[in-house]
Amino acid sequence: MAASSRKRSAGEHEFLEALRSAASRLGGSSGVVIGIGDDAAVVRTGPRTVLTTDSLIEGVHFHGGWLTPAELGRRAFRVSASDVAAMGGRPRYVLLSLEAPPLAAAGSGFDIAFAMEILRGLAGDARRVGAELVGGNVSAAAQWGVTVTVVGSAPTRPVTRGGARVGDLVLVTGALGGAAAGVRTLAQGSAGARRLPLRREAVTSAYRKPPCRLGLGADLAEARLLRSMIDVSDGLVQDLGHLCRHSDVSISFDSLEVPIHRAATTAVDGARDAALALALGGGEDYELAMTAAPANRNAIERIAARHRCRLTVIGTVTAGSSGVTDVRGMLGGQRGFDHFRAAGKPKGRR
């Protein structure tokens, strides 16, 4: 792999051999029977297996220059693994599928150095949470695309979107709106607009490095403290709406209690309503929203403190089918992200 990684251009089989070599040096998991190099991987799983997949596509989720290749790999893993966290699972195995544009100057092949940095960013982040890259694929395409499949183990009773009950508290981890602020700032830079001097790095960091809530989600699920949970990927209001529909309840929250990421406030020059709009509808935060019985609040907060994770109660679950409402009446037109309603626009550019 060392010799191959110094070459800028490579074909499919050269890359797959470099991938196999890199993975073998990382060491193996006790659950891997057959790893990278055969037609398929063979792994050991538990009695309950959680599966998810997600993609980052250039021109949809990011533009060239928005992320280093290592950041792209790390982000791709965390975006997909966030769904495992929302079920209370723990990731064990990862599959990576790369779509790579050919290098025009090379005449054939693609940028293997770029691809290997994606791989290192992804595999390194996965291993830090106990998951191993066990296979994948590479294909030619018009632009870069990274698709990650995560295989995890689920607790005895996985947490779903459908368990919320009337009277539950609604809680959210971390702070919201930072990733949307980052996308907004990066998009302005792509369009040639004036970039924020000095502050740009801080404003875009929440987008470039989403949080990893795997340990917290798993510990809460294994302690059976939650009734329902979802990751905040398409906007808080939209994702809470999914909880409402799956649980046949409504949610009433207080917009003044919503934790707003300071990057969102910075990006809009301190205008709270504009920052709140990013927090409610911006998406891509990859925090966790959950519901739980009030009696479990203290135990949940103790686990969150152990993970050094901010946790905020923002509302309650109510009866009826009114969906998500704000006691302050500040929802406005927040709808969150929809790939096909927003066709033609990179995610976050609304």
Summary of the structure (lengths in Angstrom):
residues: 350
radius of gyration: 20.8
end to end distance: 42.0
largest distance: 64.7
contacts: 1258
relative contact order: 0.16
helix: 37%
strand: 24%
